[in-house]
Amino acid sequence: MTIGRGERKDGLHRRFEFKNFAEAWEFMNKVAVLAEAQDHHPDWSNSYNVVDITLCSHDGGRTVTARDHRLATAINELITR
């Protein structure tokens, strides 16, 4: 379940809330595989059942690029499956 998202100059932000820690961790594992495949790694945090993700291109001066949108789309597809 998604509980918030937004785009700011410094990144794409989204908060995901799950039933429990195990579901949150499973989601993070799936995102890690996607990120590694795209050679693009999110800034994220996890507290129990909540995962906060920020995507920005560090090599682009911490701005939002097409690369960030590609990974965001792939992450969104994980939730809609």
Backbone as a chain_set.jsonl record, in Angstrom:
{"seq": "MTIGRGERKDGLHRRFEFKNFAEAWEFMNKVAVLAEAQDHHPDWSNSYNVVDITLCSHDGGRTVTARDHRLATAINELITR", "coords": {"N": [[0.843, -1.177, 0.0], [0.608, 2.151, -0.85], [1.5, 5.226, 0.651], [2.159, 7.82, 0.142], [3.59, 10.197, -2.15], [5.808, 12.13, -4.234], [7.255, 14.657, -6.323], [10.124, 16.522, -6.195], [12.524, 19.14, -6.619], [14.93, 18.043, -5.778], [14.583, 15.291, -5.907], [12.673, 12.235, -6.53], [10.16, 11.21, -4.449], [8.804, 8.694, -2.407], [6.628, 6.989, -0.24], [6.088, 3.837, 1.108], [3.84, 1.602, 2.571], [3.471, -1.388, 4.355], [2.012, -4.572, 5.389], [3.591, -5.712, 7.364], [6.946, -6.103, 8.736], [8.285, -8.134, 7.319], [7.049, -8.14, 4.767], [7.755, -5.576, 3.93], [10.543, -5.845, 3.816], [10.787, -7.811, 1.842], [9.844, -6.392, -0.381], [11.87, -4.427, -0.511], [14.034, -6.047, -1.216], [13.27, -6.8, -3.809], [13.251, -4.293, -5.068], [15.954, -3.713, -4.851], [17.106, -5.532, -6.655], [16.045, -4.566, -9.092], [17.176, -1.978, -9.093], [19.927, -2.52, -9.126], [20.145, -3.789, -11.605], [19.635, -1.636, -13.246], [21.732, -0.059, -12.642], [21.418, 2.003, -10.807], [20.907, 3.476, -7.817], [18.795, 3.753, -5.051], [18.211, 6.25, -2.497], [17.221, 5.281, 0.59], [15.077, 4.303, 3.337], [14.056, 2.221, 6.055], [11.592, 1.469, 8.37], [10.241, -0.696, 10.413], [7.328, -1.473, 9.018], [7.377, 0.377, 6.99], [8.692, 1.838, 4.087], [10.73, 4.271, 2.849], [11.579, 5.926, -0.085], [13.872, 7.715, -2.063], [14.626, 8.975, -5.166], [17.211, 10.186, -7.085], [19.551, 11.588, -9.343], [22.732, 11.237, -8.602], [25.049, 11.744, -10.0], [24.125, 13.652, -11.626], [24.066, 15.977, -10.279], [22.381, 15.665, -8.114], [19.747, 15.845, -9.067], [16.523, 15.364, -10.636], [16.215, 13.019, -13.162], [15.643, 11.422, -16.383], [16.451, 8.862, -15.923], [15.845, 8.442, -13.226], [13.072, 8.508, -13.34], [12.625, 6.191, -14.869], [13.439, 4.116, -13.106], [11.615, 4.623, -11.049], [9.195, 4.038, -12.33], [9.527, 1.284, -12.75], [9.608, 0.429, -10.082], [7.033, 1.169, -9.267], [5.568, -0.62, -10.805], [6.059, -3.0, -9.455], [4.387, -2.789, -7.275], [1.857, -2.786, -8.394], [1.484, -5.294, -9.342]], "CA": [[0.0, 0.0, 0.0], [1.366, 3.388, -0.947], [0.872, 6.255, 1.468], [2.517, 9.172, -0.254], [4.626, 10.34, -3.163], [5.92, 13.473, -4.751], [8.475, 15.029, -7.025], [10.689, 17.814, -5.861], [13.73, 19.425, -7.389], [16.031, 17.198, -5.328], [14.344, 13.858, -6.045], [11.342, 11.631, -6.519], [9.971, 10.66, -3.112], [7.596, 7.882, -2.231], [6.556, 6.186, 0.982], [5.313, 2.611, 0.956], [3.502, 0.974, 3.847], [3.132, -2.792, 4.178], [1.372, -5.186, 6.556], [4.562, -6.03, 8.407], [8.352, -5.953, 8.383], [8.666, -9.13, 6.309], [6.598, -7.652, 3.464], [8.586, -4.418, 3.589], [11.869, -6.349, 3.457], [10.643, -8.489, 0.548], [9.761, -5.307, -1.36], [13.204, -3.838, -0.641], [14.856, -6.992, -1.995], [12.865, -6.689, -5.218], [13.745, -3.003, -5.552], [17.413, -3.82, -4.963], [17.397, -6.228, -7.913], [15.762, -3.616, -10.169], [18.151, -0.889, -9.042], [21.223, -3.041, -9.561], [20.055, -4.026, -13.048], [19.662, -0.333, -13.91], [22.897, 0.653, -12.116], [20.891, 3.236, -10.212], [20.62, 3.025, -6.462], [17.995, 4.736, -4.332], [18.386, 6.59, -1.088], [16.01, 4.756, 1.201], [15.104, 3.908, 4.736], [13.017, 1.276, 6.442], [11.251, 1.385, 9.779], [9.232, -1.733, 10.54], [6.565, -1.79, 7.812], [7.4, 1.54, 6.102], [9.896, 2.042, 3.281], [10.796, 5.573, 2.19], [12.541, 5.901, -1.184], [14.14, 8.934, -2.811], [15.428, 8.748, -6.366], [17.812, 11.344, -7.732], [20.8, 11.216, -10.008], [23.858, 11.848, -7.903], [25.998, 12.247, -10.999], [23.468, 14.776, -12.301], [23.939, 17.077, -9.325], [21.23, 15.351, -7.247], [18.525, 16.327, -9.703], [15.677, 14.321, -11.204], [16.479, 12.785, -14.581], [14.864, 10.328, -16.988], [16.899, 7.631, -15.262], [15.064, 8.319, -11.995], [11.706, 8.149, -13.726], [12.618, 4.784, -15.3], [13.438, 3.252, -11.927], [10.341, 4.843, -10.356], [8.176, 3.274, -13.053], [9.755, -0.135, -12.45], [9.191, 0.214, -8.689], [5.568, 1.24, -9.252], [5.047, -1.863, -11.376], [6.109, -4.025, -8.423], [3.228, -2.613, -6.397], [0.6, -3.054, -9.105], [1.391, -6.718, -9.739]], "C": [[0.888, 1.241, 0.0], [0.687, 4.457, -0.106], [1.336, 7.668, 1.132], [3.601, 9.185, -1.315], [4.676, 11.778, -3.625], [7.245, 13.685, -5.457], [8.867, 16.423, -6.586], [11.955, 17.981, -6.688], [14.855, 18.451, -7.039], [15.743, 15.699, -5.401], [12.884, 13.481, -6.135], [11.205, 10.92, -5.176], [8.697, 9.836, -3.076], [7.721, 7.08, -0.952], [5.628, 5.015, 0.725], [5.059, 2.033, 2.341], [2.986, -0.438, 3.571], [2.495, -3.337, 5.46], [2.338, -5.388, 7.704], [5.992, -5.859, 7.872], [8.765, -6.906, 7.27], [8.247, -8.684, 4.908], [7.429, -6.454, 3.007], [9.964, -4.879, 3.118], [11.829, -7.059, 2.1], [10.588, -7.46, -0.584], [11.139, -4.692, -1.591], [14.138, -4.75, -1.428], [14.536, -6.898, -3.479], [13.354, -5.385, -5.825], [15.254, -3.051, -5.743], [17.819, -4.497, -6.263], [17.168, -5.291, -9.098], [16.835, -2.524, -10.24], [19.512, -1.349, -9.539], [21.232, -3.262, -11.067], [20.146, -2.721, -13.834], [20.878, 0.499, -13.495], [22.492, 2.02, -11.571], [20.362, 2.881, -8.829], [19.928, 4.108, -5.648], [18.585, 5.093, -2.967], [17.098, 6.103, -0.442], [16.207, 4.464, 2.668], [13.92, 2.989, 4.991], [12.835, 1.358, 7.949], [10.024, 0.491, 9.89], [8.526, -1.995, 9.208], [6.552, -0.654, 6.791], [8.751, 1.629, 5.4], [9.763, 3.4, 2.609], [11.893, 5.516, 1.138], [12.64, 7.295, -1.797], [15.037, 8.577, -3.981], [15.919, 10.086, -6.888], [19.118, 10.878, -8.352], [21.951, 11.974, -9.361], [24.854, 12.449, -8.889], [25.407, 13.397, -11.813], [23.263, 15.948, -11.359], [22.751, 16.922, -8.395], [19.946, 15.988, -7.776], [17.743, 15.133, -10.226], [15.946, 14.238, -12.702], [15.569, 11.674, -15.089], [15.214, 8.999, -16.337], [16.11, 7.389, -13.968], [13.629, 7.91, -12.301], [11.61, 6.696, -14.188], [12.581, 3.845, -14.094], [12.138, 3.412, -11.148], [9.22, 4.046, -11.015], [8.31, 1.787, -12.751], [9.333, -0.465, -11.02], [7.67, 0.235, -8.592], [4.947, -0.036, -9.797], [5.109, -3.015, -10.383], [4.853, -3.986, -7.553], [1.927, -2.992, -7.093], [0.47, -4.503, -9.561], [0.543, -7.501, -8.79]], "O": [[1.825, 1.336, 0.793], [-0.536, 4.595, -0.132], [0.927, 8.62, 1.796], [4.435, 8.281, -1.37], [3.731, 12.546, -3.442], [8.223, 12.978, -5.213], [8.07, 17.361, -6.602], [12.39, 17.055, -7.372], [15.645, 18.077, -7.906], [16.587, 14.903, -4.991], [11.988, 14.279, -5.861], [12.06, 10.111, -4.815], [7.665, 10.217, -3.627], [8.788, 6.56, -0.627], [4.529, 5.177, 0.194], [5.959, 1.985, 3.179], [2.173, -0.651, 2.673], [2.447, -2.653, 6.482], [1.969, -5.255, 8.871], [6.2, -5.515, 6.709], [9.517, -6.524, 6.373], [9.017, -8.837, 3.959], [7.765, -6.34, 1.828], [10.491, -4.362, 2.133], [12.753, -6.912, 1.3], [11.218, -7.644, -1.626], [11.533, -4.461, -2.734], [14.947, -4.271, -2.222], [15.441, -6.916, -4.313], [13.821, -5.365, -6.964], [15.773, -2.483, -6.704], [18.78, -4.074, -6.905], [17.997, -5.225, -10.005], [17.333, -2.196, -11.317], [20.172, -0.636, -10.295], [22.221, -2.956, -11.733], [20.667, -2.695, -14.949], [21.036, 1.633, -13.946], [23.131, 3.038, -11.837], [19.453, 2.06, -8.706], [20.409, 5.238, -5.562], [19.351, 4.33, -2.378], [16.005, 6.468, -0.875], [17.327, 4.388, 3.174], [12.933, 2.981, 4.256], [13.805, 1.32, 8.707], [8.918, 0.875, 9.509], [9.082, -2.68, 8.35], [5.794, -0.711, 5.822], [9.805, 1.513, 6.025], [8.799, 3.65, 1.885], [13.015, 5.104, 1.433], [11.632, 7.965, -2.019], [16.082, 7.95, -3.806], [15.131, 11.006, -7.106], [19.707, 9.886, -7.922], [22.116, 13.179, -9.549], [25.423, 13.513, -8.651], [26.11, 14.037, -12.595], [22.41, 16.805, -11.59], [22.177, 17.91, -7.938], [19.172, 16.585, -7.028], [18.256, 14.014, -10.252], [15.911, 15.241, -13.414], [14.822, 11.066, -14.323], [14.365, 8.116, -16.216], [15.752, 6.252, -13.661], [13.047, 7.073, -11.61], [10.605, 6.035, -13.921], [11.795, 2.898, -14.058], [11.609, 2.427, -10.634], [8.391, 3.448, -10.328], [7.31, 1.107, -12.52], [8.76, -1.527, -10.774], [7.084, -0.599, -7.903], [3.913, -0.485, -9.303], [4.287, -3.928, -10.459], [4.328, -5.025, -7.151], [0.994, -3.47, -6.447], [-0.562, -4.887, -10.113], [0.361, -8.704, -8.973]]}, "num_chains": 1, "name": "protein.A"}
